[in-house]
């Protein structure tokens, strides 16, 4: 029997969330997806939408109450409230779909972002492209991890959105958004970058990411050395 025939049938299958099989020496350190609630609230701003519809319904109801009965005021406000509920349900659906169709992967050599609801796109970011990283934690333990790319490396902001750091349009930063246990994931990324530097991987460049074995804090994690 030939050596090729002895390979298992899935030897060349790509792991979920990756564009192809991992090369020799590369392995997955962490893989996950955003929190659907975090995507709905922080990316699609569901709270602001709810406040806006609530304010409009309140103003309409108070205006009608001044001219008629409370029952009439409620009838005037109900359509606006119903539209607001529908809008929130639509945002929740988009948030769930965005989280469901997104896979973030950290290996010992790169960060891979598989994103896109209708047209999936894979962003492959070797550590040599990453100048630094940051961490923004939220009260529920989830957080955002923006990745600063080295000068000269550009990814279109519209291609990245919503997986991009807000308002950084001239120099877009890919961002792992609303991931659970963000501090733990940030620590994994920091140690992976440090390990790539220390082992001299071809895909890595010398850099310092926090400090090995140091606790990860909110703010900047990495800086080029």
SVG drawing of the C-alpha trace seen along z (x, -y; Angstrom):
<svg xmlns="http://www.w3.org/2000/svg" viewBox="-61 -69 76 71">
<polyline fill="none" stroke="black" stroke-width="0.4" points="0.0,0.0 1.3,-3.5 2.0,-6.1 -0.7,-8.4 -3.3,-5.6 -2.6,-5.1 -3.7,-8.7 -7.1,-9.1 -9.9,-10.4 -10.0,-13.7 -6.3,-14.4 -6.6,-17.4 -9.8,-18.8 -9.6,-22.3 -10.5,-22.7 -13.7,-24.7 -13.1,-28.4 -9.8,-28.0 -9.1,-28.5 -7.1,-25.2 -5.4,-22.5 -2.8,-23.7 0.8,-23.2 3.2,-21.2 4.2,-22.7 1.1,-24.9 -1.7,-24.2 -4.8,-26.0 -4.5,-27.7 -8.0,-29.1 -11.1,-29.3 -14.4,-30.9 -17.1,-33.4 -18.7,-36.6 -21.5,-36.8 -24.7,-37.3 -26.0,-39.7 -22.8,-41.7 -23.0,-42.0 -26.6,-43.1 -26.0,-45.7 -22.5,-47.0 -22.3,-46.7 -26.0,-47.3 -26.7,-49.6 -29.9,-48.0 -30.1,-50.1 -30.1,-53.3 -32.7,-52.0 -34.9,-51.1 -34.5,-54.5 -35.3,-56.3 -38.5,-54.4 -39.5,-54.7 -38.9,-58.5 -40.9,-58.9 -43.8,-56.8 -43.7,-58.8 -43.8,-62.2 -46.7,-61.0 -48.6,-59.6 -48.2,-62.7 -49.3,-64.9 -52.4,-62.8 -53.1,-62.7 -53.3,-66.5 -56.0,-66.4 -58.0,-63.3 -58.2,-60.4 -55.3,-58.2 -56.7,-55.4 -56.4,-57.5 -52.8,-58.3 -52.0,-54.6 -53.5,-53.9 -51.4,-56.6 -48.2,-55.3 -48.8,-51.6 -47.9,-51.6 -44.6,-53.2 -43.8,-50.7 -44.8,-47.9 -42.4,-49.1 -39.7,-49.5 -40.2,-45.9 -39.9,-44.7 -36.8,-46.7 -35.2,-45.2 -36.2,-41.7 -34.5,-42.4 -31.4,-43.6 -31.3,-40.6 -31.6,-38.4 -28.7,-40.1 -26.7,-39.9 -27.3,-36.2 -26.4,-35.6 -23.3,-37.7 -22.1,-35.7 -23.1,-32.4 -21.2,-33.0 -18.1,-34.3 -15.1,-32.2 -12.0,-33.7 -8.9,-31.5 -5.6,-32.0 -2.8,-29.6 0.8,-29.6 1.6,-31.6 -1.4,-33.7 -4.8,-35.1 -7.6,-34.0 -11.0,-35.7 -13.7,-33.9 -16.6,-36.4 -19.5,-37.2 -23.2,-36.3 -24.0,-36.1 -20.5,-36.2 -18.0,-34.5 -14.5,-36.1 -11.4,-34.9 -8.7,-37.3 -5.4,-35.6 -3.1,-37.7 0.3,-36.1 2.0,-37.4 4.5,-39.2 1.7,-41.5 0.6,-42.3 2.4,-45.2 0.4,-45.2 -2.9,-44.3 -5.3,-45.8 -8.0,-44.7 -11.3,-46.4 -13.2,-44.4 -16.9,-44.8 -18.8,-44.1 -20.0,-40.7 -16.4,-39.5 -16.6,-39.7 -14.4,-42.2 -12.9,-43.4 -9.3,-42.7 -8.2,-45.2 -5.1,-44.2 -2.8,-47.0 -1.2,-46.1 2.3,-47.1 2.8,-50.2 2.2,-49.6 -0.3,-46.8 -3.8,-47.9 -7.2,-46.1 -10.2,-48.1 -12.4,-49.2 -15.6,-48.3 -14.3,-44.8 -13.6,-44.3 -16.8,-45.9 -18.2,-45.1 -15.0,-43.3 -13.0,-46.5 -12.2,-48.9 -14.7,-51.8 -13.6,-55.1 -10.2,-53.9 -10.9,-54.4 -7.6,-55.8 -5.6,-53.0 -8.2,-50.2 -7.6,-47.7 -9.1,-44.2 -10.9,-43.4 -12.1,-40.3 -15.4,-41.6 -17.5,-40.7 -15.7,-37.5 -16.4,-35.6 -13.7,-35.5 -11.8,-38.2 -9.0,-38.4 -8.2,-34.7 -8.2,-35.0 -5.9,-38.1 -3.5,-36.2 -3.4,-33.4 -2.7,-35.8 0.0,-37.6 1.8,-34.4 1.5,-33.2 3.1,-36.4 5.9,-36.2 6.4,-32.5 6.7,-33.2 9.3,-35.8 11.3,-33.5 11.2,-30.5 12.1,-32.6 9.1,-31.5 9.4,-32.8 5.9,-34.3 6.8,-36.3 8.8,-39.4 10.5,-40.5 7.9,-42.2 7.0,-42.5 3.4,-41.7 2.8,-42.6 5.0,-40.4 5.1,-36.6 3.2,-35.3 1.9,-38.8 -1.8,-39.4 -3.6,-40.9 -5.0,-44.3 -7.4,-46.5 -5.7,-48.7 -2.8,-48.1 -1.2,-44.6 1.4,-44.8 4.0,-47.1 6.7,-46.6 10.1,-46.3"/>
</svg>
